[in-house]
Amino acid sequence: MKLYDYSRSTAAYRVRIALNLKGLDYQSVPISLLDNEQNDAMYKTVNASGLVPSLETEGHQALTQSLAIMEYLDETFPNVPLLPATALERAHCRAIALDIACDIHPLNNLRVLKHLTGKFAHSDVEKMSWYFHWLTLGFDTLENKLSHSSTTFCCGDSPTLADVCLVPQLFNARRFSFDLTPYPTLVRIEQHCLSLDAFAKASPDE
Ligand SMILES: N[C@@H](CCC(=O)N[C@@H](CS)C(=O)NCC(=O)O)C(=O)O
């Protein structure tokens, strides 16, 4: 498998964790967001949206959208499941993943931030205020949901799609010096995750 990847992309980081959890080998093809390579015509033949990640499996059109890629991996390689056992638990787990992947991440994506400072001429201070606003709303929701539970991970005692989405989003928040003090549950779960090789080896710091 070939993963079109960028180390600091939170969406690609999710897929790296999922591949590691399942013990799958892959070749990483770097697409530099710094150099705008995601918008190269060549890459757009792989992923028409000009976003990373994409996952190419032998002889097939590349898969896009990190959550769709991870569900594909989970169905194709069901050892080390990324979703809990019951339908109810799976719905809760997917909701946490979507709280991050739909309600935080897209609002703070590079192209959105560039549009704020480009077309709408917002300053860097305003851009960061926007960024922190959506992180605060999203992390408040997650801390609220998860603080009632004492499980090791977001949805029980093994890692799921929810953790796979949470850890990269916290990495990204730290990168921009966002204060995580109000989120002790999220940080506790993150630390458990990072004690596992699958998470640690997927980190942009590796
Ligand atoms: N919903 C997509 C989001 C992918 C995405 O937005 N990737 C970011 C990096 S985390 C990207 O490629 N950004 C490039 C840009 O904004 O120009 C997914 O989960 O795969």
The ligand as an SDF file (V2000), in Angstrom:
LIG
                    3D

 20 19  0  0  0  0  0  0  0  0999 V2000
  -11.6450   15.2440    5.5240 N   0  0  0  0  0  0  0  0  0  0  0  0
  -10.3450   14.9830    4.9850 C   0  0  0  0  0  0  0  0  0  0  0  0
   -9.4560   16.1530    5.3220 C   0  0  0  0  0  0  0  0  0  0  0  0
   -8.1080   16.0610    4.6520 C   0  0  0  0  0  0  0  0  0  0  0  0
   -7.3540   17.3670    4.8780 C   0  0  0  0  0  0  0  0  0  0  0  0
   -7.9600   18.4290    5.0330 O   0  0  0  0  0  0  0  0  0  0  0  0
   -6.0210   17.2700    4.9000 N   0  0  0  0  0  0  0  0  0  0  0  0
   -5.2500   18.4520    5.1240 C   0  0  0  0  0  0  0  0  0  0  0  0
   -4.0420   18.1420    5.9890 C   0  0  0  0  0  0  0  0  0  0  0  0
   -4.5410   17.6370    7.6080 S   0  0  0  0  0  0  0  0  0  0  0  0
   -4.7460   19.0140    3.8150 C   0  0  0  0  0  0  0  0  0  0  0  0
   -4.3830   18.2630    2.9270 O   0  0  0  0  0  0  0  0  0  0  0  0
   -4.7210   20.3450    3.6960 N   0  0  0  0  0  0  0  0  0  0  0  0
   -4.2260   20.9800    2.5360 C   0  0  0  0  0  0  0  0  0  0  0  0
   -4.8500   22.3080    2.3060 C   0  0  0  0  0  0  0  0  0  0  0  0
   -5.6450   22.7630    3.1300 O   0  0  0  0  0  0  0  0  0  0  0  0
   -4.5190   22.9110    1.2830 O   0  0  0  0  0  0  0  0  0  0  0  0
   -9.7750   13.6870    5.5680 C   0  0  0  0  0  0  0  0  0  0  0  0
  -10.1460   13.3330    6.6860 O   0  0  0  0  0  0  0  0  0  0  0  0
   -8.9840   13.0130    4.8920 O   0  0  0  0  0  0  0  0  0  0  0  0
  1  2  1  0
  2  3  1  0
  2 18  1  0
  3  4  1  0
  4  5  1  0
  5  6  2  0
  5  7  1  0
  7  8  1  0
  8  9  1  0
  8 11  1  0
  9 10  1  0
 11 12  2  0
 11 13  1  0
 13 14  1  0
 14 15  1  0
 15 16  2  0
 15 17  1  0
 18 19  2  0
 18 20  1  0
M  END
$$$$
